[in-house]
Amino acid sequence: MTLRPARRHSLSLALLTLALPLTALAQDGNWPTKPIKFIVPYLAGGTTDLVARTTGEFVGRKLKQPVVIENRPGAGGNIGMDAVAKAAPDGYTIGFGAISTNALNPHIYKQMAFDPRKDFTAVSMLGYSTIVLTVAPQKVPSQNVQEFIAYAKAHPGLTYGTAGAGTSMHLAGAMFGQMTGTELTHVPYKGSGPGINDMLGGHLTVMFDNLPASLPHIQTGKLRALAVAGKARSPALPDVPTLAEAGLKGYGIDPWFGVFAPAGMDAKVTQRLSQAFNEALQDPEVKAKLIKSGFTPEGSTPDMLARLAASEYERLGKVAKAAAMSAD
């Protein structure tokens, strides 16, 4: 049915009228007046969940409204972030975006329900995690990265596990194989836990994983850490070199995470959210808890996060293509 011009005009006025309370609410400073939903597109209990809950609790106190965590895992984080992209831009739905969901995934998934370049409002950085390359000591004799490269070349098709296809850990493994000329076979798990269990059980011998999940087992000697993937060593493993230090010049992956909201959110609401999260990351108690877990907290302005996501989208597109990465 085609709307007549008069009816279209009436409908437009009605929609504008519905939008007015939201605009006024943002402008008169009354926001928020109800709980804020914080969608984490990963399983509960992991590093991202800890960061979201720790910072969210502080932000809730700051804004005097609860920040309610909602875990919506699946498709490398795409399911949860799609829900954020399609939510109303009223400040009551925000999401835990990452290097994967907002930069890498569009290049390795054939079907994407959202465009990270257009469908989000950047709010604030949250910080960085660390990826660690570990081997099962009873199965892999390598004591360092160069020995492991030789071992991998002698065992073409050697499998390595990650917390899932399309994750930054998958990227780390693909880059490692590309830069070393080793033929590694990726085995994606549904989270770090199942992969670590297979490592401990002797069913998997190599893993690229987020440090917080593997750290306790590295400390007890059940897993051997050969290197970290970031540009700097981890304070939690000061004696473990970076892959660049171990001979892979130019290698460096620092998985970043940030808060994103639906596109078109009011600038004043964006600024209030950004300020609240940045204050959370500077709080001594919050900061200590995150650092202890192996996470490096670091805030930013909305514009800084937007620029980072845009530049990483371009950079990782080239990496994914060169490594022939796919999550489908």
N, C-alpha and C positions, 0 to 999 in steps of 0.2 A: 504494500500500500504506500502511495506517495503522499507525503504531508503537504497540505496547502501552505502557501507562504505565511498566512496569518497563524496557522497552527504551529508552524515551525518557530515563528517569532514567540508565541506563547510558551512553547516548550523550552526555548532558550532562556526566557525570563524565569521560568520555573526552576531550571537547573542552576541559573545564576543565584536565585534566591536561596536554594539549598546550600550553595557554596559560601554564602555570606557569613553564616555563623562561624564556620571554620576560619575564614580569613580574619574576622573580628577577634576570634579567640586567640589567634596567633599574635595579632597586633596589639591587643590590650594586655598581653602578658599573663593571662590566666592559665595558659597551658603549662603543665598538664592537669587535667581534672579527673583522670581515671588511669588505671594501670597501663604500663607500656609493655607490649609483647616483644621479646627479643628472640628471634628465631635463630637457632644454631643448626646449620645444615649437616650436622654430624652426630654420631652416637653419643649418648650420655656417658660420662665417666672418663672421657679423654681430655687431652690438653685444652682443646677449644672449649669444652664444656666448663672446665675449671676456670679458665680466663673469663668467660662470659658470666658465670655465676658470681665470681669474686668482684669483678668490676660492676656488674649489674646491681649487686646489693648496695654498693656505695652510691651509685647513681640514683637508685631508688630513694635512699635517705636524703640525698642532696635535693632531689626534685619533689620530695614529699609524696611520691606515688610509687607503688611497687613496680619493679621491673621483673616481669614473669618470663622465665626461660622456657622455650618450647623447642625440643629437639625434633628435627624433621630431616633425618638422614636419607641418603639415596642418590644414585647417579653422580657420585663425586661431589656432592654438595649442591647439585643443580636443582633438586626438588625443593629444598628449603629456600634457596635464593630466588627461585621462580615465584614462590609464595610472597616473598618480600616485594619483588618487582611489581606484582599484580595487586598489592595492598593499596589502600587509600593513602595518599601522601599527607597524612594529618599528624604525623609525629607519634602515633600510637603503635606502629609496627616498624621495627628496625631489624637488621640482620647482621650476622657474623660472617662477613665476606673474607675471602682469602686469595692468595696468589693463584690458587686453582680455579675457584669459581669466577673470579673477576679478571683473570688474565689468560690462563692456560686452557681451560675447558673448551672455549669456543673453537679452538684449533684442533681438538682431538675428538670431539663428539660431533657426529654428523647432524644430529638434530638438537638444536638449542631452542628452548622456549622463551629465552630472553636475550637481550643484547647488553652486556655489561657496560658498553660505552654510552648507552642511551637511557637505560632503564633504572638507573640508581642516582641517588644524591649521596655523595661522599660526606661522611660526618667526622670521623677521626680515626687515625691509626690506633692500634692496640699494642702492636709490638711484633717481635720475631720469635720463631722457634728455631731449633737446631736439629738437623738431620744427621744421623750417625750411621756409618757403615760398620756392621758387625758380622762376625763369623762364629760358627759353633766350634769351640776349641778342640773338641773331640773328633771333629770331622774334617776341618780345614787346618792344615799345619802352618799356614802363613802367619808371620809375626808382624808384618808391615804391609803397606800398600803395594810396593814393588814386588814383593814375594807373592802377593795375592794376584796381581796382574799376570805374572808368570803362571800361577796355578790355573787361573781362568783360561788362559790361552792353551794350556795343556788339557783342559776339560771343556771343549766347545759345547755351548748349550747349557752351561752351568746355570741353575735356577737361582733367582733372588726374589725374596718376598717383599711386599710393601703393604701398607694399610688400604690400598685400593687403586684401581685404574684411574688415571687422571689426577692423582694426588701429587704434591710436590715431591714425595718420595719416589714415585714413578718417574718423574722428571729427572731426579737425581741419578737414578739407575740408568736411564736412557742416555743421559749426558756422559756418565762414566763409561758406558760401553762405546759410545761414539768417540770419545777422546782417547781411549786406550786401545781401540781396535779389538776388543774382546767380544765374543758372541755370547751374550747373556740372555736368558729366557725369563721374562717377567711372570711372576705368580701373584696376582692381586688377591688380597684377603679382604674381609669385611671388617676392617679395623686392625689396629696394632695387636690387640690381645691374641687372636687366633694365630697370627703369624709367629709371635713370640712363643706361644705354646708349642708350635711345631719345631721351632728352633731348639727349645729346651728338650723336646722329645726326640730329637735327632732326625726328624722328617724333612727339615729345611736347614740348609747350611749357611746361607747368606741372606742378609736383610738390610735394606735402607729404611730406617725408621725414625720417627720423632724421638728425640733424646729422652724426654720425660718418661715415656713408657718403657724404654730399654734400660735406663740408668740403674735401677736397683739390681738388675741381673748382670750388668757390667761390673758393678761394685762388688758383687759376690764371686765374680770370676766365671759365672756360667756362660757368659757371652764375652767375646773379645772385641773391643772397639779398635778398629784400624785407623779411622780418620773421621773427621766431621766435614760436612759439605759446605759450611759457611765460609765467609771471607776471613773470619777470625776464630780463634780457638774458643771453646766453651769454658766458662769459669768452673763448670761442674766437672770438666775433664781437662784440666790444664796441661797434662802431659800427652794428650792425644793430638796429633797434628791435623791441620786442615789438609784436604786433598791437594790444594795448590802447593802447600809446603812439601807434600809427599811426592811431588813431581808433575802434577797435572796443572801446569801453568794456565792461569786464566779461569780455572774452575771456581765457581762460587754460587751457591744457592742458599739464600736466607729466606725461608718461607715467612711471608708477612701476613698479618691479619688486621682487619679494620672493621669499623661499624659503617654500614650503608643503610640508607632508607630508600623508599620509592622515589622515582624521579618527580620533580616538581614540588618538593616540600618547601614550606615557607622558610625564608632565610633566617628569621629570628628563632624559629624552633630549631633549625639546624645548628645555629650558633650556641643555643643553650645546651643542646645535647652534647655538642663537641666540647664545650667548656666543662660539663659535668664528667665526661669520660676522661678528659685530660687531668682533672683534679683527682679522679680515682687512681690514675696511674702514678700520680705523685704522692699519694697517701703512703706513709711508711709501712703500715700494716699490709696494705694491698700489694705494694711493691715487693716486700719481703716474701710474701706467699708465692707470688708469681715467679720470682727469681729462684726460689728454692725448688720449684717444680721444673726448672730448666728453661723457663720462658723469659725473654728479655722484653720488659715493658717499654714502650715508646709511643708517646702521643703525637698529634700533629694538628694542623688546621685542616678544615675541609678541603681547601684548595691543594694542599700538599698531598693529601691522600688521592685526590682526583688525578693529579699529575703523575703520581707513582703508578696508579692502576693503568693509566693510558700508556705510559712508557713500557711497562711490563707486558702489556697486551701485545705490543709490537715486537718486543725482544723475544718473548716466549713463542710467538708464532713462528719465528725463524728457527728457533731451537727444535720445536715440535716437528716442523717439516723436515729438517735435516736428519732428525732421529727417527722419522717415520712413525711417530707416536700415534696410537689410536686407542680409544676407550670403548669402541663399539664392537 
